[in-house]
Amino acid sequence: MQFLFTFFAILFSFNGMTAENIDGAWMNAEGDTHTVLLFSDGYFTMTKYTSAKFLESSGGMFSLEGNEIEVHEEFNTAVKELSTVSYPVSIGKDELTFGRSDQRFVRIDDGNNPLSGVWIISGRMRDGKVVPVQHTGARKTLKMLTGKRFQWFAIDPSTNSFSGTGGGTFTFKDGKYTENIEFFSRDSTRVGSSLLFEDHLEDGKWHHTGLSSKGATIYEIWEKAR
């Protein structure tokens, strides 16, 4: 009897969902339409796009309760008013079922990377000096990274104001950080391009140097937002 109790306790513990085992990136592909879910540092984004066009994106802080995920939206390009929304979710080893339509997502990565997390830009180098970035009101630019995926978004949660987003895959090794762009809401011609940066972590801050998508020299400093 004790053996059966222990067996079922172990079984249920493996079936239980936590923020840790949902962390990372998940993708659903239907033809040329891709929907990507990112979970990191208690933050969530959902983005839909094709190879030629950005379609929509939303995101915010999330929590898991049983088989429901609750998202406190901070941006949503598909609606006028932000809200707190709940989605049914179930997770296996490499597959996640999400939403009312039981859409199935395959795990892309497990969120394991030195840069994983949600970052906010805090400074820029100008004339050899680091100048703090002033965030007015609720406006902010965040960059979210999992194990292999990245997404940045410029938003104002107080008004559901959305200024833009872009994302795709990235690599980070030996101080070399490369972004491979798969969607860009402001300019779809950027899709397919790769950007190489010289990056490093110092005292918990992410120093990001190189050329922007427009060819301008940048030196940015990002800090964990959560």
SVG drawing of the C-alpha trace seen along z (x, -y; Angstrom):
<svg xmlns="http://www.w3.org/2000/svg" viewBox="-12 -63 47 65">
<polyline fill="none" stroke="black" stroke-width="0.4" points="0.0,0.0 2.8,-2.4 4.5,-1.5 1.3,-2.5 1.0,-5.7 4.6,-6.6 4.2,-5.7 1.2,-7.9 2.7,-10.7 5.7,-10.6 3.5,-10.3 1.4,-13.4 4.5,-15.4 5.8,-14.8 2.4,-15.9 2.3,-19.1 3.1,-22.4 5.3,-25.1 6.7,-28.3 10.1,-26.5 9.0,-23.7 7.0,-26.0 9.9,-28.4 11.4,-28.6 10.0,-28.9 7.2,-27.0 6.1,-27.1 3.0,-26.2 3.4,-26.2 0.5,-26.0 1.8,-26.4 3.7,-29.7 2.0,-31.0 4.0,-30.7 2.8,-31.3 5.5,-31.6 5.1,-31.5 7.8,-32.8 7.9,-32.3 10.7,-33.8 11.1,-35.5 7.3,-35.3 6.6,-37.1 4.8,-35.8 4.5,-36.8 2.6,-35.3 3.4,-36.4 2.0,-35.4 3.7,-36.1 4.5,-34.7 7.7,-34.9 6.5,-38.1 4.3,-39.8 4.0,-40.5 0.4,-39.7 0.0,-40.3 1.6,-40.1 0.6,-40.3 2.2,-39.8 2.4,-40.5 3.1,-39.0 1.7,-35.4 1.0,-33.0 0.0,-29.3 -2.8,-27.9 -3.7,-24.3 -4.4,-23.9 -4.9,-27.6 -2.4,-30.3 -3.4,-33.9 -1.9,-36.7 -2.0,-40.4 -1.6,-42.0 0.8,-44.8 0.4,-45.0 -1.9,-43.5 -1.9,-44.6 -5.2,-42.9 -7.4,-44.8 -8.1,-48.3 -8.3,-47.6 -5.9,-45.5 -7.3,-43.0 -6.4,-40.0 -7.0,-36.8 -6.9,-33.1 -6.1,-30.3 -6.3,-26.5 -2.9,-24.9 -1.4,-21.4 2.3,-20.6 4.2,-17.4 7.9,-16.9 8.1,-18.6 4.6,-19.6 2.2,-22.2 -1.6,-22.5 -2.7,-26.1 -5.9,-28.1 -9.5,-27.4 -8.8,-25.9 -6.4,-23.3 -3.6,-24.6 -0.5,-22.4 3.0,-23.9 6.3,-22.1 9.1,-23.1 11.9,-25.0 14.1,-25.5 14.0,-25.1 15.0,-28.7 18.6,-27.8 21.0,-30.6 23.1,-33.2 21.0,-35.9 17.6,-34.4 15.1,-36.8 13.3,-40.0 15.6,-43.1 14.9,-46.8 17.3,-49.3 18.9,-51.5 21.7,-53.3 23.4,-54.3 27.0,-55.3 27.3,-58.9 30.6,-60.7 32.4,-58.1 30.0,-58.4 27.0,-56.2 23.9,-58.3 20.9,-56.9 17.8,-56.2 14.8,-58.1 11.6,-56.1 8.6,-58.5 5.6,-57.3 4.8,-53.7 6.5,-53.7 9.3,-51.1 11.3,-49.0 11.8,-45.4 13.8,-42.6 12.9,-39.1 15.2,-36.1 14.8,-32.4 17.3,-29.7 17.4,-30.5 14.6,-33.0 14.5,-36.8 11.8,-39.5 11.9,-43.2 8.8,-45.4 8.3,-49.1 5.0,-49.6 3.1,-51.8 0.8,-49.5 -1.1,-52.6 -2.6,-53.3 -2.0,-50.0 0.3,-52.1 2.4,-49.8 5.4,-51.3 6.9,-48.2 8.4,-44.7 10.8,-42.4 12.2,-39.0 13.6,-35.6 16.5,-33.4 19.8,-34.3 23.1,-32.8 25.5,-34.0 29.0,-32.5 32.5,-33.8 31.3,-37.4 29.6,-37.2 25.8,-37.8 23.9,-37.3 20.3,-38.0 18.5,-36.4 15.3,-38.4 12.2,-36.4 9.6,-39.2 9.7,-43.0 6.5,-45.0 8.0,-48.3 9.8,-47.0 9.2,-43.5 12.3,-44.0 14.5,-43.4 13.2,-39.8 15.9,-37.3 18.8,-39.5 21.3,-38.8 22.9,-41.3 26.3,-40.6 27.2,-42.3 30.0,-42.2 28.3,-41.6 29.1,-40.7 27.6,-40.5 29.1,-42.7 27.7,-43.0 24.3,-41.7 24.2,-44.2 24.1,-43.3 26.5,-45.4 25.3,-45.4 27.6,-46.9 27.5,-46.9 25.4,-48.2 21.7,-48.6 19.4,-47.3 19.8,-50.8 23.6,-50.6 24.0,-53.0 26.7,-52.4 25.2,-51.5 26.4,-50.8 23.5,-49.9 23.2,-48.7 20.3,-46.5 19.3,-45.4 16.9,-42.8 13.3,-44.2 12.1,-41.4"/>
</svg>
